[in-house]
Amino acid sequence: MKVWARVRVDNRTVAEYVVAIEQKEASEVENWAEPIGELCRKLDLARPVILKKHIRDLTAFSHTAFRPGDFMEKVDFDRLEIELF
């Protein structure tokens, strides 16, 4: 499975990165902090706080979004979207 991250500002993609993970299904992933952390490192972003809502959205819809309020540090984008494919 691949995990795609997009940084969005004013509904435009300003940065993106894809990382491959071993698991075939979202429900098989035990720790989402690892792939999301790798994506954030590659995009030079702070790590967001991963809530149960984000995990639920990833497993149910293969998509979730982190807003600036989900980060401990100030960020200069509207949202970080994570999508599975």
C-alpha positions in Angstrom: 0.0 0.0 0.0 1.1 3.6 -0.6 0.5 6.6 1.5 0.2 10.0 -0.2 0.6 13.3 1.6 -0.4 16.7 0.1 0.1 20.1 1.6 -2.7 22.4 0.6 -2.9 26.2 0.6 -6.0 27.9 -0.8 -7.1 24.6 -2.3 -3.8 24.3 -4.3 -1.3 21.5 -3.7 2.1 23.2 -2.8 4.0 20.0 -1.8 3.4 16.2 -2.0 5.2 13.0 -1.3 4.4 9.3 -1.5 5.8 6.6 0.8 5.2 2.8 0.4 4.4 0.7 3.4 4.4 -3.1 3.8 0.8 -3.5 4.9 -1.8 -4.3 2.2 -4.8 -2.9 4.1 -5.3 0.1 6.3 -6.7 -2.0 9.1 -3.4 -3.9 9.3 -1.4 -0.8 10.2 -0.7 -0.9 14.0 1.2 2.4 14.3 0.2 5.3 11.9 2.8 7.6 13.5 5.6 5.9 11.6 4.4 6.5 8.0 2.9 9.9 8.8 6.1 10.9 10.5 8.2 9.8 7.5 6.0 11.9 5.2 6.3 14.9 7.5 10.1 14.5 7.6 10.2 14.4 3.8 8.0 17.4 3.5 9.9 19.3 6.2 6.8 19.6 8.5 6.2 19.2 12.2 4.4 16.0 13.1 0.6 16.4 13.7 -1.2 15.1 16.7 -2.8 11.9 15.4 -6.3 11.5 16.9 -8.7 8.5 16.9 -10.7 10.5 14.3 -7.8 10.5 11.9 -7.2 6.7 12.3 -10.9 6.0 11.8 -11.0 8.1 8.7 -8.0 6.4 7.2 -9.4 2.9 7.9 -12.9 3.7 6.8 -12.4 6.1 3.9 -8.6 5.8 3.0 -8.3 9.5 3.5 -7.9 12.1 6.4 -6.9 15.7 6.8 -4.9 17.5 9.4 -5.7 21.2 10.1 -3.3 23.7 11.6 -5.0 23.1 15.0 -3.7 19.5 14.8 -0.1 20.6 15.1 1.7 21.7 18.2 3.8 24.2 16.2 2.5 27.0 13.9 2.2 25.9 10.3 1.7 28.0 7.2 -0.7 25.8 5.2 -4.5 25.2 5.3 -4.4 21.4 5.6 -2.2 18.3 5.3 -4.2 15.6 3.4 -3.2 11.9 3.8 -4.6 9.4 1.2 -4.1 5.7 0.9 -3.9 3.8 -2.4 
